[in-house]
Amino acid sequence: MSQQPSSGRPQHGDGKGTLTIHVGHAEVVIRQRYEVVSIANDILIAMWFLAGSVMFFFTDWQTTGTWCFVFGSVELLARPVIRLTRHVHLLRIHGGSYAVQEAAQDF
């Protein structure tokens, strides 16, 4: 039996391969910052709508509750703005060669 030289990489189909993706440090930092902004925005949306919903139980608070819904709607508008800003930022650091590859994980 002859042995083949090992290249240090697993052979195709043996199930032991590791996927390695090389991403620049700046891109990782940018993605993390926008993710934090997006999460904070989602929390604000929930807080505005929850507060508005509770306020609607009380007649004296219905106008304030309506304003909470307006603020929550503005925060909903901010969601795509955050995503678009992140995409433009990544395009700029990649010199226009950035391809959107994260649709399933988009925030």
Buried (B, 14 or more C-beta within 10 A) or exposed (E): EEEEEEEEEEEEEEEEEEEEEEEEEEBEEBBEEBBEBBEEBBEBBEBBBEBBEEBBEEEEBEEEBEBBBEBBBEBBEBBEEBBEEBBEBBBEEEEEEBEEEEEEEEB
